[in-house]
Structure formats: structure tokens, C-alpha cells
Amino acid sequence: MELMAPRQSWTDDRLDDLVKRVDEGFARVDARFSRVDEHFTQIEGRFVQIEARFVKVEGEIRDLRTEMNARFERIDSRFERVEARFDSLQQTMLGGFFVLFATLIATQFA
């Protein structure tokens, strides 16, 4: 491989050609960056849409929690009523067993 000797002088034509090539290179880079900027703008738009969906879902979840809490409160009140009925039934049964037991004892000694 033969090494070329560097040129000693730059001509105006060569400098103009270099400037032109540098300008073309920067123009290509600018075009690529503008495409990147477009992509970032699209991505930002998507993030805005996703954020809006999250806000909507968050509101729906809040509404569901409120509804579920109201339903659980109603269920709790129903269980309290059922528990009160079982307490009343238990007292009635104990009273009935006491009367039955007293009647059996009374008939044994009569």
C-alpha cells in the first residue's frame, strides 16, 4: 500500500467542496433529528392518552370501591339482623328446654 503525500495547499474550490459536504452532512443530521422529534411528539401524545385512561380507570375504581363499601355495609347490617334472630331463637330454645326439663322432672316426682 502506497502512502499518498498530503497536499500542501487548499484551493478555494476544495474548501468550497468541503463546506458543501459539511453542510449536506448537517442537513442529513437535521432531517434525522426532525424525524426523532416527530417520534417523541407521537410518544408524548400516547403518554397523554395513557394518562387519561389511568385517570378514567382510577375514577372507575374509586366508584367501585364506594359501591362495594356500601354493599358490604348492607351485608353487615343483614348479618347483624340474622345474628339477632339467632340470639332470639337460642333464648327461645333454652327457655323451651328449661320448661321441658322442668316438666319431665315434675312428672317424675308427681
Phi and psi in degrees as a GROMACS rama.xvg file:
@    title "Ramachandran Plot"
@    xaxis  label "Phi"
@    yaxis  label "Psi"
@TYPE xy
-100.809  129.156  GLU-2
-81.997  137.397  LEU-3
-92.673  141.427  MET-4
-75.5541  134.194  ALA-5
-65.2869  147.233  PRO-6
-73.9458  144.319  ARG-7
-85.5375  -21.9914  GLN-8
-134.982  149.523  SER-9
-104.616  129.246  TRP-10
-92.515  163.485  THR-11
-61.617  -37.83  ASP-12
-64.4162  -42.1262  ASP-13
-67.1002  -39.996  ARG-14
-64.4186  -41.768  LEU-15
-62.6532  -39.6288  ASP-16
-64.9996  -41.2106  ASP-17
-63.5422  -44.4749  LEU-18
-60.4095  -43.3995  VAL-19
-61.8563  -44.93  LYS-20
-65.3045  -39.7469  ARG-21
-64.3144  -44.1882  VAL-22
-61.3573  -41.738  ASP-23
-63.867  -40.8012  GLU-24
-62.164  -44.7235  GLY-25
-66.5205  -33.98  PHE-26
-63.9997  -41.0309  ALA-27
-64.5861  -41.5574  ARG-28
-64.0359  -42.6755  VAL-29
-60.5871  -41.0846  ASP-30
-63.3726  -41.4725  ALA-31
-65.128  -41.7737  ARG-32
-67.1429  -33.8833  PHE-33
-66.0047  -36.2127  SER-34
-65.9199  -39.4962  ARG-35
-63.1078  -42.1203  VAL-36
-60.4796  -40.3735  ASP-37
-61.8028  -42.9625  GLU-38
-63.3173  -42.6706  HIS-39
-63.4321  -37.3213  PHE-40
-63.9449  -42.84  THR-41
-63.1436  -42.6696  GLN-42
-64.2105  -41.5991  ILE-43
-60.3847  -40.367  GLU-44
-62.1863  -40.27  GLY-45
-65.7537  -40.0342  ARG-46
-63.2657  -37.2586  PHE-47
-63.472  -42.4459  VAL-48
-63.4662  -43.7424  GLN-49
-63.7923  -42.1869  ILE-50
-62.3134  -39.9756  GLU-51
-63.396  -39.2856  ALA-52
-64.4272  -42.2016  ARG-53
-61.6586  -41.3117  PHE-54
-62.4925  -42.8536  VAL-55
-63.6013  -46.7268  LYS-56
-64.8829  -38.7347  VAL-57
-61.0364  -42.095  GLU-58
-64.3594  -41.2655  GLY-59
-64.7613  -40.2412  GLU-60
-64.6657  -41.7739  ILE-61
-60.9098  -43.1191  ARG-62
-63.7627  -42.1814  ASP-63
-63.4045  -41.0257  LEU-64
-62.8556  -42.0243  ARG-65
-61.8287  -44.8605  THR-66
-64.5757  -42.6163  GLU-67
-63.7914  -41.8122  MET-68
-61.6954  -40.6463  ASN-69
-64.0623  -41.6697  ALA-70
-66.0167  -41.578  ARG-71
-63.439  -36.749  PHE-72
-63.8076  -41.0563  GLU-73
-65.1763  -41.0439  ARG-74
-63.9221  -41.7217  ILE-75
-59.9653  -42.3709  ASP-76
-66.3431  -35.3547  SER-77
-65.4502  -43.5942  ARG-78
-62.5327  -36.702  PHE-79
-63.656  -40.1023  GLU-80
-66.6841  -41.3983  ARG-81
-64.417  -41.2253  VAL-82
-62.301  -39.8608  GLU-83
-64.2256  -39.5922  ALA-84
-65.0491  -42.0883  ARG-85
-63.8171  -38.6969  PHE-86
-61.7015  -43.8376  ASP-87
-63.9949  -42.6348  SER-88
-63.6433  -41.4526  LEU-89
-62.7202  -43.1475  GLN-90
-63.6759  -41.7813  GLN-91
-63.2559  -43.2596  THR-92
-65.8975  -41.4447  MET-93
-62.37  -42.6554  LEU-94
-62.1861  -42.6164  GLY-95
-65.1165  -41.7402  GLY-96
-64.6331  -37.9638  PHE-97
-64.0546  -44.5457  PHE-98
-63.8813  -44.0431  VAL-99
-61.8565  -45.297  LEU-100
-64.0917  -42.1391  PHE-101
-64.272  -38.4862  ALA-102
-66.2626  -41.7001  THR-103
-63.9408  -41.746  LEU-104
-66.6075  -41.9521  ILE-105
-64.473  -36.3369  ALA-106
-75.5066  -23.7078  THR-107
-73.2875  -33.6774  GLN-108
-97.9241  0.129787  PHE-109
